[in-house]
Amino acid sequence: MEIPEHIAIIMDGNGRWARQNGLPRFAGHQEGVNTVRRIVRECSRLQIRYLTLYAFSSENWHRPEQEVQALMSLLDTYLASEISLLQQNDIRLNVIGDLTRLPTHLREKVEDKVRQTRGNSSMTLTLALSYGARDEMLRAVRSVCTDAVAGVIDPADLDERMFSTYLDTVAMPDPDILIRTSGEQRISNFLLWQIAYTELFFCPCFWPEFGLDHLDSILKEYQNRCRRFGRVSNETFPQ
Ligand code: FPP
């Protein structure tokens, strides 16, 4: 089976799962963390090199204060409890997004875990935190302009490859697969530059219900998709 190099996931439906089960929204996010554990472990077992999870978007700051705090505290606990799993499985933690907006104590914790796992190389687990693709691109454009004004780069040299090095995802391959749970079929400002040729999968189940069987059927369907990257397939025009 051809294993994708990079899987990105929009983990959606925690709130609806909670409501469906007569629970507060927070319980949905808690259950969502259990799914994160399950999927991180499975992707590591399958030797997937990059897993990127949309954990908190730049727009999520507009949620009620209580929910924002609950999500921050879940992240805090996750980082503390998962570090041994990351070390045991040779997983490097990485983050993308505007970390300056995170509470200082949490930002320091995140940066600390990133440092602690820097030497791991089997899989890179990237958490998108306070992340929005438009914000990422704007920050990149600002840096490009700064470097151009300072004479560090010549604007004439700016191509897709060079621009990619200004994005938060520098040194990461583009996702092969993007999964969104909960049945919504939108991208919601996630990795807009990077998913130009990514295969999209929309799974009807809520994130807390997303299991290894769902991942397995997505991986099987991925084998049957023909990725052409804007070219023609060898079958249509054999060489
Ligand atoms: C979407 O569900 C999910 C989020 C906004 C946050 C995802 C967070 C987690 C899974 C837990 C924390 C993550 C880590 C990595 C520790 P929603 O609340 O938008 O659900 P709804 O659309 O049904 O309301």
py3Dmol code that shows the C-alpha trace and the ligand (Angstrom):
import py3Dmol

protein = """\
ATOM      1  CA  MET A   1       0.000   0.000   0.000  1.00  0.00           C
ATOM      2  CA  GLU A   2       1.352   3.436  -0.955  1.00  0.00           C
ATOM      3  CA  ILE A   3       1.553   5.403   2.280  1.00  0.00           C
ATOM      4  CA  PRO A   4       1.076   9.187   1.976  1.00  0.00           C
ATOM      5  CA  GLU A   5       3.939  11.287   3.262  1.00  0.00           C
ATOM      6  CA  HIS A   6       1.785  14.027   4.782  1.00  0.00           C
ATOM      7  CA  ILE A   7      -1.761  13.932   6.201  1.00  0.00           C
ATOM      8  CA  ALA A   8      -3.475  17.129   7.353  1.00  0.00           C
ATOM      9  CA  ILE A   9      -6.715  17.084   9.352  1.00  0.00           C
ATOM     10  CA  ILE A  10      -9.449  19.618  10.125  1.00  0.00           C
ATOM     11  CA  MET A  11     -10.810  18.121  13.353  1.00  0.00           C
ATOM     12  CA  ASP A  12     -14.417  19.290  13.231  1.00  0.00           C
ATOM     13  CA  GLY A  13     -17.611  18.379  15.084  1.00  0.00           C
ATOM     14  CA  ASN A  14     -16.599  18.236  18.755  1.00  0.00           C
ATOM     15  CA  GLY A  15     -19.431  20.569  19.746  1.00  0.00           C
ATOM     16  CA  ARG A  16     -22.070  18.739  17.725  1.00  0.00           C
ATOM     17  CA  TRP A  17     -20.910  15.386  19.076  1.00  0.00           C
ATOM     18  CA  ALA A  18     -21.294  16.751  22.628  1.00  0.00           C
ATOM     19  CA  ARG A  19     -24.770  18.139  21.923  1.00  0.00           C
ATOM     20  CA  GLN A  20     -25.856  14.869  20.347  1.00  0.00           C
ATOM     21  CA  ASN A  21     -24.799  13.090  23.527  1.00  0.00           C
ATOM     22  CA  GLY A  22     -26.365  15.624  25.895  1.00  0.00           C
ATOM     23  CA  LEU A  23     -22.956  16.840  27.090  1.00  0.00           C
ATOM     24  CA  PRO A  24     -21.367  20.304  27.401  1.00  0.00           C
ATOM     25  CA  ARG A  25     -19.189  21.443  24.463  1.00  0.00           C
ATOM     26  CA  PHE A  26     -16.083  21.056  26.605  1.00  0.00           C
ATOM     27  CA  ALA A  27     -16.740  17.295  26.843  1.00  0.00           C
ATOM     28  CA  GLY A  28     -16.674  17.168  23.041  1.00  0.00           C
ATOM     29  CA  HIS A  29     -13.232  18.771  22.968  1.00  0.00           C
ATOM     30  CA  GLN A  30     -12.042  16.376  25.692  1.00  0.00           C
ATOM     31  CA  GLU A  31     -13.212  13.424  23.642  1.00  0.00           C
ATOM     32  CA  GLY A  32     -11.540  15.069  20.637  1.00  0.00           C
ATOM     33  CA  VAL A  33      -8.205  14.879  22.457  1.00  0.00           C
ATOM     34  CA  ASN A  34      -8.677  11.099  22.808  1.00  0.00           C
ATOM     35  CA  THR A  35      -9.115  10.922  19.026  1.00  0.00           C
ATOM     36  CA  VAL A  36      -5.924  12.973  18.609  1.00  0.00           C
ATOM     37  CA  ARG A  37      -4.062  10.376  20.711  1.00  0.00           C
ATOM     38  CA  ARG A  38      -5.517   7.495  18.692  1.00  0.00           C
ATOM     39  CA  ILE A  39      -4.674   9.034  15.329  1.00  0.00           C
ATOM     40  CA  VAL A  40      -1.179  10.212  16.292  1.00  0.00           C
ATOM     41  CA  ARG A  41      -0.358   6.682  17.473  1.00  0.00           C
ATOM     42  CA  GLU A  42      -1.774   5.083  14.310  1.00  0.00           C
ATOM     43  CA  CYS A  43      -0.037   7.492  11.914  1.00  0.00           C
ATOM     44  CA  SER A  44       3.227   6.850  13.707  1.00  0.00           C
ATOM     45  CA  ARG A  45       2.639   3.070  13.438  1.00  0.00           C
ATOM     46  CA  LEU A  46       1.920   3.453   9.710  1.00  0.00           C
ATOM     47  CA  GLN A  47       5.184   5.420   9.321  1.00  0.00           C
ATOM     48  CA  ILE A  48       3.479   8.529   8.031  1.00  0.00           C
ATOM     49  CA  ARG A  49       6.197  11.174   8.064  1.00  0.00           C
ATOM     50  CA  TYR A  50       4.049  14.296   8.648  1.00  0.00           C
ATOM     51  CA  LEU A  51       0.737  14.718  10.461  1.00  0.00           C
ATOM     52  CA  THR A  52      -0.698  18.240  10.719  1.00  0.00           C
ATOM     53  CA  LEU A  53      -3.698  18.960  12.948  1.00  0.00           C
ATOM     54  CA  TYR A  54      -5.809  22.125  12.916  1.00  0.00           C
ATOM     55  CA  ALA A  55      -6.143  22.539  16.692  1.00  0.00           C
ATOM     56  CA  PHE A  56      -7.075  26.233  16.999  1.00  0.00           C
ATOM     57  CA  SER A  57      -7.731  28.688  14.186  1.00  0.00           C
ATOM     58  CA  SER A  58      -7.116  32.437  14.201  1.00  0.00           C
ATOM     59  CA  GLU A  59     -10.920  32.768  14.017  1.00  0.00           C
ATOM     60  CA  ASN A  60     -11.428  30.538  17.093  1.00  0.00           C
ATOM     61  CA  TRP A  61     -10.272  33.515  19.251  1.00  0.00           C
ATOM     62  CA  HIS A  62     -13.797  34.902  18.656  1.00  0.00           C
ATOM     63  CA  ARG A  63     -15.433  31.997  20.544  1.00  0.00           C
ATOM     64  CA  PRO A  64     -16.790  32.664  24.050  1.00  0.00           C
ATOM     65  CA  GLU A  65     -13.988  33.365  26.537  1.00  0.00           C
ATOM     66  CA  GLN A  66     -14.872  30.240  28.541  1.00  0.00           C
ATOM     67  CA  GLU A  67     -14.478  27.956  25.526  1.00  0.00           C
ATOM     68  CA  VAL A  68     -11.191  29.577  24.465  1.00  0.00           C
ATOM     69  CA  GLN A  69      -9.854  29.021  27.984  1.00  0.00           C
ATOM     70  CA  ALA A  70     -11.065  25.423  28.013  1.00  0.00           C
ATOM     71  CA  LEU A  71      -9.280  24.732  24.698  1.00  0.00           C
ATOM     72  CA  MET A  72      -6.064  26.381  25.943  1.00  0.00           C
ATOM     73  CA  SER A  73      -6.187  24.303  29.104  1.00  0.00           C
ATOM     74  CA  LEU A  74      -6.767  21.087  27.099  1.00  0.00           C
ATOM     75  CA  LEU A  75      -3.734  21.917  25.000  1.00  0.00           C
ATOM     76  CA  ASP A  76      -1.711  22.530  28.110  1.00  0.00           C
ATOM     77  CA  THR A  77      -2.673  19.125  29.562  1.00  0.00           C
ATOM     78  CA  TYR A  78      -2.140  17.396  26.217  1.00  0.00           C
ATOM     79  CA  LEU A  79       1.406  18.732  25.927  1.00  0.00           C
ATOM     80  CA  ALA A  80       2.253  17.613  29.449  1.00  0.00           C
ATOM     81  CA  SER A  81       0.727  14.155  29.122  1.00  0.00           C
ATOM     82  CA  GLU A  82       1.892  13.313  25.584  1.00  0.00           C
ATOM     83  CA  ILE A  83       5.560  14.170  25.778  1.00  0.00           C
ATOM     84  CA  SER A  84       6.551  10.602  26.734  1.00  0.00           C
ATOM     85  CA  LEU A  85       4.514   9.148  23.828  1.00  0.00           C
ATOM     86  CA  LEU A  86       6.235  11.573  21.463  1.00  0.00           C
ATOM     87  CA  GLN A  87       9.684  10.642  22.780  1.00  0.00           C
ATOM     88  CA  GLN A  88       8.989   6.891  22.789  1.00  0.00           C
ATOM     89  CA  ASN A  89       7.782   7.007  19.190  1.00  0.00           C
ATOM     90  CA  ASP A  90      10.524   9.335  17.912  1.00  0.00           C
ATOM     91  CA  ILE A  91       7.943  12.039  17.066  1.00  0.00           C
ATOM     92  CA  ARG A  92       9.028  15.645  16.648  1.00  0.00           C
ATOM     93  CA  LEU A  93       6.531  18.290  17.748  1.00  0.00           C
ATOM     94  CA  ASN A  94       6.191  21.331  15.511  1.00  0.00           C
ATOM     95  CA  VAL A  95       3.782  24.280  15.569  1.00  0.00           C
ATOM     96  CA  ILE A  96       2.491  26.664  12.931  1.00  0.00           C
ATOM     97  CA  GLY A  97       0.449  29.825  13.432  1.00  0.00           C
ATOM     98  CA  ASP A  98       0.748  33.130  15.214  1.00  0.00           C
ATOM     99  CA  LEU A  99       2.042  31.965  18.590  1.00  0.00           C
ATOM    100  CA  THR A 100       2.370  35.540  19.843  1.00  0.00           C
ATOM    101  CA  ARG A 101      -1.379  35.484  20.558  1.00  0.00           C
ATOM    102  CA  LEU A 102      -1.149  32.480  22.905  1.00  0.00           C
ATOM    103  CA  PRO A 103      -0.987  33.080  26.680  1.00  0.00           C
ATOM    104  CA  THR A 104       2.729  33.441  27.554  1.00  0.00           C
ATOM    105  CA  HIS A 105       2.858  30.399  29.860  1.00  0.00           C
ATOM    106  CA  LEU A 106       1.333  28.185  27.146  1.00  0.00           C
ATOM    107  CA  ARG A 107       3.593  29.571  24.427  1.00  0.00           C
ATOM    108  CA  GLU A 108       6.634  28.829  26.574  1.00  0.00           C
ATOM    109  CA  LYS A 109       5.385  25.283  27.204  1.00  0.00           C
ATOM    110  CA  VAL A 110       4.800  24.697  23.494  1.00  0.00           C
ATOM    111  CA  GLU A 111       8.241  26.045  22.617  1.00  0.00           C
ATOM    112  CA  ASP A 112       9.775  23.882  25.332  1.00  0.00           C
ATOM    113  CA  LYS A 113       8.165  20.679  23.955  1.00  0.00           C
ATOM    114  CA  VAL A 114       9.249  21.634  20.448  1.00  0.00           C
ATOM    115  CA  ARG A 115      12.816  21.978  21.769  1.00  0.00           C
ATOM    116  CA  GLN A 116      12.660  18.711  23.722  1.00  0.00           C
ATOM    117  CA  THR A 117      11.579  16.701  20.669  1.00  0.00           C
ATOM    118  CA  ARG A 118      13.826  18.500  18.142  1.00  0.00           C
ATOM    119  CA  GLY A 119      16.065  15.447  17.698  1.00  0.00           C
ATOM    120  CA  ASN A 120      13.202  13.043  16.835  1.00  0.00           C
ATOM    121  CA  SER A 121      12.852  12.170  13.194  1.00  0.00           C
ATOM    122  CA  SER A 122      10.387   9.341  12.488  1.00  0.00           C
ATOM    123  CA  MET A 123       7.320  11.580  12.319  1.00  0.00           C
ATOM    124  CA  THR A 124       6.643  15.319  12.596  1.00  0.00           C
ATOM    125  CA  LEU A 125       3.419  16.163  14.426  1.00  0.00           C
ATOM    126  CA  THR A 126       2.477  19.744  13.584  1.00  0.00           C
ATOM    127  CA  LEU A 127      -0.182  21.527  15.611  1.00  0.00           C
ATOM    128  CA  ALA A 128      -1.754  24.515  13.885  1.00  0.00           C
ATOM    129  CA  LEU A 129      -2.359  26.901  16.787  1.00  0.00           C
ATOM    130  CA  SER A 130      -3.817  30.356  16.376  1.00  0.00           C
ATOM    131  CA  TYR A 131      -3.396  29.533  12.702  1.00  0.00           C
ATOM    132  CA  GLY A 132      -5.070  31.025   9.652  1.00  0.00           C
ATOM    133  CA  ALA A 133      -3.746  30.539   6.123  1.00  0.00           C
ATOM    134  CA  ARG A 134      -4.447  34.130   5.064  1.00  0.00           C
ATOM    135  CA  ASP A 135      -2.640  35.380   8.159  1.00  0.00           C
ATOM    136  CA  GLU A 136       0.278  33.016   7.387  1.00  0.00           C
ATOM    137  CA  MET A 137       0.493  34.334   3.814  1.00  0.00           C
ATOM    138  CA  LEU A 138       0.288  37.966   4.941  1.00  0.00           C
ATOM    139  CA  ARG A 139       3.082  37.416   7.473  1.00  0.00           C
ATOM    140  CA  ALA A 140       5.119  35.749   4.701  1.00  0.00           C
ATOM    141  CA  VAL A 141       4.514  38.640   2.281  1.00  0.00           C
ATOM    142  CA  ARG A 142       5.549  41.128   4.979  1.00  0.00           C
ATOM    143  CA  SER A 143       8.829  39.235   5.507  1.00  0.00           C
ATOM    144  CA  VAL A 144       9.439  39.047   1.756  1.00  0.00           C
ATOM    145  CA  CYS A 145       8.961  42.840   1.498  1.00  0.00           C
ATOM    146  CA  THR A 146      11.243  43.459   4.466  1.00  0.00           C
ATOM    147  CA  ASP A 147      13.978  41.295   2.909  1.00  0.00           C
ATOM    148  CA  ALA A 148      13.513  42.947  -0.486  1.00  0.00           C
ATOM    149  CA  VAL A 149      13.774  46.461   0.996  1.00  0.00           C
ATOM    150  CA  ALA A 150      16.871  45.399   2.956  1.00  0.00           C
ATOM    151  CA  GLY A 151      18.413  44.033  -0.256  1.00  0.00           C
ATOM    152  CA  VAL A 152      18.565  40.471   1.128  1.00  0.00           C
ATOM    153  CA  ILE A 153      16.558  39.160  -1.832  1.00  0.00           C
ATOM    154  CA  ASP A 154      15.904  40.386  -5.353  1.00  0.00           C
ATOM    155  CA  PRO A 155      12.120  40.479  -6.051  1.00  0.00           C
ATOM    156  CA  ALA A 156      12.885  39.105  -9.523  1.00  0.00           C
ATOM    157  CA  ASP A 157      14.090  35.878  -7.879  1.00  0.00           C
ATOM    158  CA  LEU A 158      10.826  35.304  -6.009  1.00  0.00           C
ATOM    159  CA  ASP A 159       9.261  32.077  -7.233  1.00  0.00           C
ATOM    160  CA  GLU A 160       6.976  29.462  -5.621  1.00  0.00           C
ATOM    161  CA  ARG A 161       9.900  27.615  -4.073  1.00  0.00           C
ATOM    162  CA  MET A 162      11.347  30.773  -2.498  1.00  0.00           C
ATOM    163  CA  PHE A 163       7.948  31.998  -1.302  1.00  0.00           C
ATOM    164  CA  SER A 164       7.346  28.620   0.407  1.00  0.00           C
ATOM    165  CA  THR A 165      10.408  29.213   2.566  1.00  0.00           C
ATOM    166  CA  TYR A 166       8.673  32.257   4.093  1.00  0.00           C
ATOM    167  CA  LEU A 167       5.625  30.227   5.157  1.00  0.00           C
ATOM    168  CA  ASP A 168       5.206  28.585   8.582  1.00  0.00           C
ATOM    169  CA  THR A 169       5.393  25.195   6.846  1.00  0.00           C
ATOM    170  CA  VAL A 170       8.955  25.758   5.611  1.00  0.00           C
ATOM    171  CA  ALA A 171      10.778  22.436   5.155  1.00  0.00           C
ATOM    172  CA  MET A 172       7.524  20.444   5.165  1.00  0.00           C
ATOM    173  CA  PRO A 173       6.183  18.725   2.047  1.00  0.00           C
ATOM    174  CA  ASP A 174       2.669  19.754   0.936  1.00  0.00           C
ATOM    175  CA  PRO A 175      -0.085  17.479   2.296  1.00  0.00           C
ATOM    176  CA  ASP A 176      -0.997  14.481   0.138  1.00  0.00           C
ATOM    177  CA  ILE A 177      -4.304  14.115   1.973  1.00  0.00           C
ATOM    178  CA  LEU A 178      -6.559  16.629   3.729  1.00  0.00           C
ATOM    179  CA  ILE A 179      -9.326  15.153   5.874  1.00  0.00           C
ATOM    180  CA  ARG A 180     -12.223  17.138   7.339  1.00  0.00           C
ATOM    181  CA  THR A 181     -14.623  15.437   9.712  1.00  0.00           C
ATOM    182  CA  SER A 182     -18.238  16.351  10.587  1.00  0.00           C
ATOM    183  CA  GLY A 183     -19.612  16.431   7.054  1.00  0.00           C
ATOM    184  CA  GLU A 184     -18.798  20.105   6.416  1.00  0.00           C
ATOM    185  CA  GLN A 185     -17.171  20.557   3.016  1.00  0.00           C
ATOM    186  CA  ARG A 186     -15.011  23.651   3.440  1.00  0.00           C
ATOM    187  CA  ILE A 187     -11.337  24.419   3.979  1.00  0.00           C
ATOM    188  CA  SER A 188     -11.875  27.128   6.634  1.00  0.00           C
ATOM    189  CA  ASN A 189      -8.621  29.010   6.052  1.00  0.00           C
ATOM    190  CA  PHE A 190      -6.354  25.954   6.511  1.00  0.00           C
ATOM    191  CA  LEU A 191      -3.109  25.576   4.513  1.00  0.00           C
ATOM    192  CA  LEU A 192      -4.520  27.390   1.468  1.00  0.00           C
ATOM    193  CA  TRP A 193      -1.159  27.653  -0.311  1.00  0.00           C
ATOM    194  CA  GLN A 194      -0.054  24.115   0.545  1.00  0.00           C
ATOM    195  CA  ILE A 195      -3.176  22.191  -0.575  1.00  0.00           C
ATOM    196  CA  ALA A 196      -3.065  23.235  -4.230  1.00  0.00           C
ATOM    197  CA  TYR A 197      -2.796  19.566  -5.334  1.00  0.00           C
ATOM    198  CA  THR A 198      -3.892  17.784  -2.168  1.00  0.00           C
ATOM    199  CA  GLU A 199      -6.528  15.038  -2.271  1.00  0.00           C
ATOM    200  CA  LEU A 200      -9.552  16.100  -0.200  1.00  0.00           C
ATOM    201  CA  PHE A 201     -11.602  13.721   1.950  1.00  0.00           C
ATOM    202  CA  PHE A 202     -14.777  14.777   3.783  1.00  0.00           C
ATOM    203  CA  CYS A 203     -15.807  12.300   6.444  1.00  0.00           C
ATOM    204  CA  PRO A 204     -19.386  12.532   7.791  1.00  0.00           C
ATOM    205  CA  CYS A 205     -18.551  11.448  11.354  1.00  0.00           C
ATOM    206  CA  PHE A 206     -17.743  13.928  14.133  1.00  0.00           C
ATOM    207  CA  TRP A 207     -14.090  14.169  15.207  1.00  0.00           C
ATOM    208  CA  PRO A 208     -14.624  12.333  18.548  1.00  0.00           C
ATOM    209  CA  GLU A 209     -15.990   9.382  16.523  1.00  0.00           C
ATOM    210  CA  PHE A 210     -13.177   9.308  13.960  1.00  0.00           C
ATOM    211  CA  GLY A 211     -11.504   5.925  14.305  1.00  0.00           C
ATOM    212  CA  LEU A 212      -8.827   3.767  12.760  1.00  0.00           C
ATOM    213  CA  ASP A 213     -11.432   2.231  10.434  1.00  0.00           C
ATOM    214  CA  HIS A 214     -12.211   5.698   8.988  1.00  0.00           C
ATOM    215  CA  LEU A 215      -8.514   6.411   8.481  1.00  0.00           C
ATOM    216  CA  ASP A 216      -8.012   3.015   6.901  1.00  0.00           C
ATOM    217  CA  SER A 217     -10.798   3.500   4.342  1.00  0.00           C
ATOM    218  CA  ILE A 218      -9.478   6.968   3.446  1.00  0.00           C
ATOM    219  CA  LEU A 219      -6.001   5.494   2.891  1.00  0.00           C
ATOM    220  CA  LYS A 220      -7.512   2.753   0.695  1.00  0.00           C
ATOM    221  CA  GLU A 221      -9.466   5.282  -1.381  1.00  0.00           C
ATOM    222  CA  TYR A 222      -6.312   7.408  -1.704  1.00  0.00           C
ATOM    223  CA  GLN A 223      -4.577   4.435  -3.417  1.00  0.00           C
ATOM    224  CA  ASN A 224      -7.240   4.528  -6.119  1.00  0.00           C
ATOM    225  CA  ARG A 225      -7.091   8.232  -6.818  1.00  0.00           C
ATOM    226  CA  CYS A 226      -5.015   9.283  -9.779  1.00  0.00           C
ATOM    227  CA  ARG A 227      -2.937  12.356  -8.951  1.00  0.00           C
ATOM    228  CA  ARG A 228      -1.982  14.251 -12.084  1.00  0.00           C
ATOM    229  CA  PHE A 229      -0.717  17.594 -10.710  1.00  0.00           C
ATOM    230  CA  GLY A 230      -2.196  19.377 -13.736  1.00  0.00           C
ATOM    231  CA  ARG A 231      -0.606  16.976 -16.231  1.00  0.00           C
ATOM    232  CA  VAL A 232      -2.135  14.102 -18.191  1.00  0.00           C
ATOM    233  CA  SER A 233      -2.039  10.581 -16.837  1.00  0.00           C
ATOM    234  CA  ASN A 234       0.286   7.949 -18.287  1.00  0.00           C
ATOM    235  CA  GLU A 235      -2.789   5.829 -19.003  1.00  0.00           C
ATOM    236  CA  THR A 236      -4.331   8.526 -21.202  1.00  0.00           C
ATOM    237  CA  PHE A 237      -1.069   9.218 -23.025  1.00  0.00           C
ATOM    238  CA  PRO A 238       1.315   6.318 -22.440  1.00  0.00           C
ATOM    239  CA  GLN A 239       4.927   7.236 -23.150  1.00  0.00           C
TER     240      GLN A 239
END
"""
ligand_1 = """\
24
FPP
C -13.864 21.828 16.025
O -15.002 21.409 16.718
C -12.687 21.653 16.826
C -11.940 22.674 17.359
C -12.241 24.086 17.179
C -10.766 22.430 18.149
C -10.102 21.102 17.965
C -9.501 20.782 19.246
C -9.329 19.556 19.770
C -9.617 18.307 19.060
C -8.829 19.415 21.154
C -7.491 20.029 21.411
C -6.442 19.591 20.472
C -5.227 19.103 20.807
C -4.243 18.830 19.757
C -4.847 18.842 22.187
P -16.166 22.479 16.911
O -16.093 22.961 18.312
O -16.078 23.538 15.873
O -17.408 21.572 16.692
P -18.816 22.050 16.118
O -18.582 22.585 14.737
O -19.620 20.801 16.124
O -19.345 23.090 17.078
"""
view = py3Dmol.view(width=600, height=400)
view.addModel(protein, "pdb")
view.setStyle({"model": 0}, {"cartoon": {"style": "trace"}})
view.addModel(ligand_1, "xyz")
view.setStyle({"model": 1}, {"stick": {}})
view.zoomTo()
view.show()
